[in-house]
Amino acid sequence: MMIKVGNLVAEAGEKVSGYVSVPETVIKLPVTLINGKRAGKTVLITGGIHNAEYTGIETAIQLAEELIEDEITGCLILIHPVNISGFENRTMSAVAEDGKNLNRLFPGNPSGTVGDKICHFLVTEFLSQTDFYIDLHAGDGYEMLTPYVYYLGAAAPEVVKQSKAMAQKVNVPYMVKSFITTGGAYNYAGSCGIPSILIERGGEARWSEAEVSLYKADVKNVLRYLAVLDGEVKAVATESVDVDDVVYENACVTGCWYPRKKVGEKVKKGEKLGVIKDYFGKTLESCVARFDGVVLYQVSSLCILKDGPMITYGKIKS
Ligand SMILES: [Zn+2]
């Protein structure tokens, strides 16, 4: 069966790469279509919805290069990266033209700003023909994280179940059931009945071949589980532990951030997680753990911004 997104077309048994224009913008998305000889499910893989999350972007780039039509049943659609204008202007999460975070805008708006239009185009042109969705993230340029995977918690029961089964094929220590239903690409996909996961690995605007190779192995394992990629599903070395009651602590003031913990470290209720000081060393805010848990991600830049992220941790489910 033929697959088409924008001006890009791949017949059965064909792999095609090129730029796809987002209507009424100057944005051209780098896209690869890998259409297998045998009919089957369509999987969408996106890197760089956040453009400084290079581990996810490089993973999508390498997968687009490496995977071939002969080993695919159904179809793979890869976007690498989505926020191309942010990438080429080296912003952090923001679309260069409007300063917006794409993962807050879904399902988008065809008459909104550039970011709104990109999201609307992703929904109408890509998600509309997607059976399963894998979204590749990392810590942003100013963040570090421990590898983990989000799966859907607020979608239809069958979609939640399939999403969790996908997440269980990812070799990371923690998994988080997400109850967010709006704004994010994979959350929105879930509300459309598309089993979806979001993987987090790496951060601080860095990437390494070691991380990317782990990341590719994860994606390939999910694709094998979905019977889209040839080969046996591999047992994961680390079975992910569920983390719930996740707290996303934002900073109350702008200043200098001094974290006390490392990502992936356990925290105790009442323990100090970090402090924000002014430029004269005076403490402006202390962050204290509300319960025993594990740090998923935190800001690792000295600069921390009022109302922006500070630290995220959750309870390890026993
Ligand atoms: Zn992200």
Residues whose N, C-alpha, C, O or C-beta is under 5 A from the ligand:
A	BS01	ZN	H50 E53 H137 A138
